[in-house]
Amino acid sequence: MSGFNAGLKAHLEIGSTTTCRCWAVTRRDGVAMGFTDHDCTLAFDDISFRADTGLSALALQQSTGLSVDNTEAIGALCDAAISEADIEAGRYDGAEVQAWLVNWQNVDQRQLQFRGTIGELRRAGGAFEAELRGLTDALNQPRGRVYQKPCSAVLGDGTCRFDLATPGYFADVVAESVTDRRVFRQAGMAEFESGWFQHGVVIVQNGLAEGLVGLIKRDYFEGDARVIELWHPIRAAVTTGDTLRIEAGCDKRAATCRFKFNNFLNFQGFPDIPGDDWSISDPARAGWLDGGSRRS
């Protein structure tokens, strides 16, 4: 039991124990929530672990090597804890989860048993069931460069390095007309040419959908109105009066990087790589066959 909490180890060895389980869920927006299957609320690590949430967990499956540790948590949906609206909005997607075995008479005697993220979330009948994935799950994700003509970076990330706060590449507006949480119509915004925001994002700044992001499918003028159409609806209600930040989009082409963003030095694609037609074409029937460039 190397690395096991000495106080908890001694407590477990006495035979008659007072242990419970505690979970901490930290969402990607920074909100941290604590739960316990004990009948009283506990507190440690600046987190209050509530006992009135009805949350419990199934047996933890752990293995050696690169296999993924996993378990599941089940609980009741309620506005004071994990609400159906927050699950629907995707606020728990990829949230970090930590689970401890704790002596509820002395919370300093505790052992971290699981650390990972929330995977698939299912809900029905006023309850939810969450798949918990261990840290080794990240090792199953594909890594490495993709050699392709379009840029592989995300606009504004660490490889692109473009500052999206640059004037002229974003607009802060108040939502005027919202249809199906997917189509936004705004008066004005004539300083931006049609299509300027296509492939960009809409970020909701306040209201029920605060912090949620939508990907822009189309950006065009319809009469005096600017229409911003998303690929998918925002996952929470967006109403007239909510503040939106609309950011310019990039179609990943070399010309767009060079002329729209003046950022070609950070372009992460390979615009001169030969295409499929070139690579599988037949040998030339005429001309010099000297092994030289076929692009000349």
C-alpha positions as CSV (number, residue, x, y, z in Angstrom):
1,M,0.0,0.0,0.0
2,S,2.8,2.4,-0.9
3,G,1.7,6.0,-0.9
4,F,-1.5,5.1,1.0
5,N,-2.6,7.6,3.6
6,A,-1.1,6.3,6.9
7,G,-3.9,7.6,9.1
8,L,-6.6,6.0,6.9
9,K,-4.5,2.8,6.6
10,A,-4.4,2.5,10.4
11,H,-8.1,3.2,10.7
12,L,-9.0,0.5,8.2
13,E,-6.8,-2.0,10.1
14,I,-8.9,-1.7,13.2
15,G,-11.7,-3.6,11.6
16,S,-14.6,-1.3,12.6
17,T,-14.5,1.6,10.2
18,T,-16.3,4.9,9.6
19,T,-15.6,5.5,5.9
20,C,-17.6,7.0,3.1
21,R,-16.9,8.1,-0.5
22,C,-16.6,11.7,-1.7
23,W,-16.6,13.1,-5.2
24,A,-15.5,16.5,-6.5
25,V,-16.6,17.6,-10.0
26,T,-14.9,20.5,-11.6
27,R,-16.5,21.8,-14.8
28,R,-14.5,23.4,-17.6
29,D,-16.0,26.8,-16.7
30,G,-14.3,26.5,-13.2
31,V,-17.4,25.6,-11.2
32,A,-16.5,23.0,-8.5
33,M,-19.1,20.8,-6.8
34,G,-18.7,18.2,-4.1
35,F,-20.9,15.1,-3.3
36,T,-20.7,12.4,-0.7
37,D,-22.7,9.2,0.1
38,H,-22.4,10.0,3.9
39,D,-25.5,11.3,5.7
40,C,-23.8,14.6,6.7
41,T,-22.0,17.2,4.6
42,L,-18.2,17.1,4.8
43,A,-15.6,19.6,3.8
44,F,-11.9,19.5,2.7
45,D,-9.7,21.0,0.0
46,D,-11.9,24.1,0.0
47,I,-14.9,22.0,-1.3
48,S,-18.1,21.3,0.6
49,F,-19.2,17.7,-0.1
50,R,-23.0,17.7,0.1
51,A,-24.9,14.7,1.5
52,D,-28.3,15.6,0.1
53,T,-27.7,15.0,-3.6
54,G,-28.5,11.3,-3.9
55,L,-25.2,10.8,-5.8
56,S,-23.6,7.3,-5.6
57,A,-21.0,5.4,-7.6
58,L,-20.6,1.9,-8.9
59,A,-17.5,-0.2,-8.3
60,L,-14.3,1.2,-9.6
61,Q,-12.5,-0.9,-12.3
62,Q,-8.7,-0.4,-12.2
63,S,-6.1,-2.1,-14.3
64,T,-2.4,-2.0,-15.0
65,G,-0.7,-0.9,-18.2
66,L,-2.5,1.4,-20.6
67,S,-6.0,0.0,-20.1
68,V,-8.5,2.7,-19.1
69,D,-9.8,2.8,-15.5
70,N,-13.5,3.5,-15.4
71,T,-16.5,3.6,-13.2
72,E,-20.0,5.2,-13.3
73,A,-21.8,7.6,-11.0
74,I,-25.6,7.8,-10.7
75,G,-27.7,10.4,-9.0
76,A,-30.9,12.4,-9.0
77,L,-31.4,15.5,-11.1
78,C,-32.1,18.7,-9.1
79,D,-31.6,22.4,-9.5
80,A,-29.5,22.6,-6.3
81,A,-27.0,20.0,-7.5
82,I,-26.7,18.6,-11.1
83,S,-29.6,20.0,-13.1
84,E,-31.0,18.6,-16.4
85,A,-30.6,22.1,-18.0
86,D,-26.8,22.1,-17.2
87,I,-26.4,18.6,-18.7
88,E,-28.4,19.6,-21.8
89,A,-26.2,22.7,-22.1
90,G,-23.1,20.5,-22.1
91,R,-21.6,22.1,-19.0
92,Y,-20.5,18.7,-17.6
93,D,-18.9,17.4,-20.8
94,G,-15.3,16.6,-20.1
95,A,-15.6,17.8,-16.4
96,E,-12.8,16.6,-14.1
97,V,-13.8,14.1,-11.4
98,Q,-11.9,13.1,-8.3
99,A,-13.1,10.4,-5.9
100,W,-11.8,9.7,-2.3
101,L,-12.3,7.1,0.4
102,V,-12.7,9.2,3.5
103,N,-12.9,8.6,7.2
104,W,-15.9,10.9,8.0
105,Q,-14.8,11.2,11.6
106,N,-11.5,12.7,10.5
107,V,-11.4,13.9,6.9
108,D,-7.6,14.3,7.0
109,Q,-7.7,10.5,6.8
110,R,-8.5,10.1,3.1
111,Q,-7.2,8.5,0.0
112,L,-7.6,9.6,-3.6
113,Q,-8.9,6.5,-5.5
114,F,-9.9,7.9,-8.9
115,R,-9.1,10.9,-11.0
116,G,-10.5,11.3,-14.5
117,T,-13.2,13.0,-16.6
118,I,-16.9,12.6,-17.3
119,G,-17.5,10.7,-20.6
120,E,-21.0,9.8,-21.7
121,L,-24.0,11.2,-19.8
122,R,-27.4,9.6,-19.8
123,R,-30.5,10.9,-18.2
124,A,-34.1,9.7,-17.8
125,G,-36.9,9.7,-15.2
126,G,-35.4,12.5,-13.1
127,A,-32.0,10.7,-12.8
128,F,-28.7,10.7,-14.6
129,E,-25.9,8.2,-15.1
130,A,-22.4,9.4,-15.9
131,E,-19.5,7.3,-17.3
132,L,-16.2,8.2,-15.6
133,R,-13.1,7.8,-17.6
134,G,-9.6,7.5,-16.1
135,L,-6.5,9.5,-16.9
136,T,-5.2,6.9,-19.3
137,D,-8.2,7.6,-21.6
138,A,-6.2,10.5,-23.0
139,L,-3.6,8.0,-24.3
140,N,-6.2,6.6,-26.7
141,Q,-6.5,10.0,-28.5
142,P,-4.8,10.3,-31.9
143,R,-1.7,12.6,-31.8
144,G,0.7,14.1,-34.3
145,R,0.7,16.3,-37.4
146,V,-1.6,15.8,-40.4
147,Y,0.1,16.6,-43.7
148,Q,-2.6,18.4,-45.7
149,K,-3.2,21.5,-47.7
150,P,-5.6,23.2,-45.2
151,C,-4.3,24.6,-41.9
152,S,-4.5,22.2,-39.0
153,A,-4.6,24.9,-36.3
154,V,-7.6,26.4,-34.6
155,L,-7.9,30.1,-35.1
156,G,-6.3,31.8,-32.1
157,D,-4.7,28.7,-30.5
158,G,-1.1,28.3,-29.5
159,T,0.1,27.3,-33.0
160,C,-2.0,29.9,-34.9
161,R,-1.1,32.7,-32.5
162,F,-3.5,35.1,-34.0
163,D,-5.0,37.5,-31.4
164,L,-8.8,37.4,-31.8
165,A,-9.1,40.5,-29.6
166,T,-7.6,42.5,-32.5
167,P,-10.0,45.3,-33.5
168,G,-11.9,44.4,-36.7
169,Y,-12.0,40.7,-36.0
170,F,-14.8,40.6,-33.5
171,A,-18.1,42.3,-32.7
172,D,-19.8,42.6,-29.3
173,V,-23.5,42.9,-29.9
174,V,-26.8,42.6,-28.1
175,A,-29.1,39.9,-29.5
176,E,-32.0,41.5,-31.3
177,S,-33.7,38.5,-32.9
178,V,-33.1,34.8,-32.1
179,T,-34.7,31.9,-34.0
180,D,-34.5,28.4,-32.7
181,R,-31.3,29.3,-30.8
182,R,-29.5,29.0,-34.1
183,V,-30.3,32.0,-36.3
184,F,-29.4,35.6,-35.1
185,R,-30.5,38.7,-37.0
186,Q,-28.8,41.9,-36.1
187,A,-29.3,45.4,-37.5
188,G,-26.2,47.2,-38.9
189,M,-22.7,45.6,-38.6
190,A,-22.2,46.9,-42.2
191,E,-18.5,47.6,-41.4
192,F,-17.9,43.8,-41.8
193,E,-18.2,42.4,-45.3
194,S,-20.6,39.6,-46.0
195,G,-19.1,36.2,-45.0
196,W,-16.5,37.8,-42.6
197,F,-17.8,35.7,-39.7
198,Q,-18.4,32.4,-41.6
199,H,-16.5,29.6,-39.9
200,G,-16.2,31.7,-36.8
201,V,-18.0,31.4,-33.4
202,V,-20.7,33.1,-31.4
203,I,-20.0,33.2,-27.7
204,V,-22.8,34.0,-25.3
205,Q,-21.7,36.4,-22.6
206,N,-24.6,36.3,-20.2
207,G,-28.0,34.8,-19.5
208,L,-28.9,31.1,-19.3
209,A,-26.4,30.2,-22.1
210,E,-23.5,32.2,-20.6
211,G,-20.2,30.8,-21.8
212,L,-21.7,28.5,-24.5
213,V,-20.3,28.6,-28.0
214,G,-21.9,28.1,-31.4
215,L,-20.1,27.5,-34.7
216,I,-21.1,29.8,-37.6
217,K,-22.3,28.1,-40.8
218,R,-23.3,31.2,-42.8
219,D,-23.0,34.9,-42.5
220,Y,-24.9,37.1,-44.9
221,F,-27.1,40.2,-45.3
222,E,-30.8,39.9,-45.7
223,G,-32.2,43.4,-46.4
224,D,-30.9,45.7,-43.7
225,A,-30.3,42.8,-41.3
226,R,-27.1,40.8,-40.8
227,V,-27.9,37.1,-40.5
228,I,-25.6,34.8,-38.5
229,E,-26.6,31.2,-38.9
230,L,-25.1,28.4,-36.7
231,W,-24.5,24.8,-37.6
232,H,-26.3,23.6,-34.5
233,P,-28.5,25.4,-31.9
234,I,-26.9,26.8,-28.8
235,R,-27.5,24.2,-26.1
236,A,-29.4,26.6,-23.7
237,A,-31.9,29.4,-24.2
238,V,-30.7,32.6,-25.8
239,T,-33.1,35.5,-25.6
240,T,-33.3,39.0,-26.9
241,G,-31.1,41.3,-24.8
242,D,-28.3,38.7,-24.2
243,T,-24.8,39.9,-25.0
244,L,-23.0,38.1,-27.8
245,R,-19.4,38.1,-29.0
246,I,-19.1,37.2,-32.7
247,E,-15.6,36.3,-33.8
248,A,-14.3,36.2,-37.4
249,G,-13.9,32.9,-39.1
250,C,-11.1,31.1,-41.0
251,D,-11.7,28.6,-43.8
252,K,-8.1,27.1,-43.3
253,R,-6.9,28.2,-46.7
254,A,-3.4,29.7,-47.2
255,A,-4.8,32.7,-49.0
256,T,-7.2,33.5,-46.1
257,C,-4.4,33.3,-43.6
258,R,-2.2,35.6,-45.7
259,F,-4.7,38.2,-46.8
260,K,-7.5,38.2,-44.2
261,F,-5.4,37.7,-41.0
262,N,-1.9,38.6,-42.2
263,N,-0.6,35.5,-40.3
264,F,0.9,33.4,-43.0
265,L,4.2,32.9,-41.0
266,N,2.1,30.8,-38.6
267,F,0.2,28.8,-41.2
268,Q,0.0,25.2,-40.2
269,G,-0.9,23.6,-43.5
270,F,1.1,22.4,-46.6
271,P,-0.4,24.3,-49.5
272,D,2.1,22.9,-52.1
273,I,1.7,19.2,-51.2
274,P,0.7,17.3,-54.4
275,G,-2.9,16.1,-54.6
276,D,-4.3,12.6,-55.2
277,D,-4.6,13.1,-58.9
278,W,-0.9,14.0,-59.2
279,S,0.3,11.2,-57.0
280,I,-1.6,8.4,-58.9
281,S,-1.2,9.7,-62.4
282,D,0.4,7.6,-65.2
283,P,4.0,8.2,-66.3
284,A,4.3,10.8,-69.0
285,R,4.2,9.5,-72.6
286,A,6.2,12.3,-74.1
287,G,8.9,14.8,-73.0
288,W,12.1,14.3,-71.0
289,L,12.0,11.4,-68.5
290,D,15.0,12.5,-66.5
291,G,13.6,12.2,-63.0
292,G,13.1,16.0,-62.7
293,S,10.1,17.8,-61.2
294,R,6.7,16.8,-62.7
295,R,5.3,20.2,-61.7
296,S,7.3,22.2,-64.2
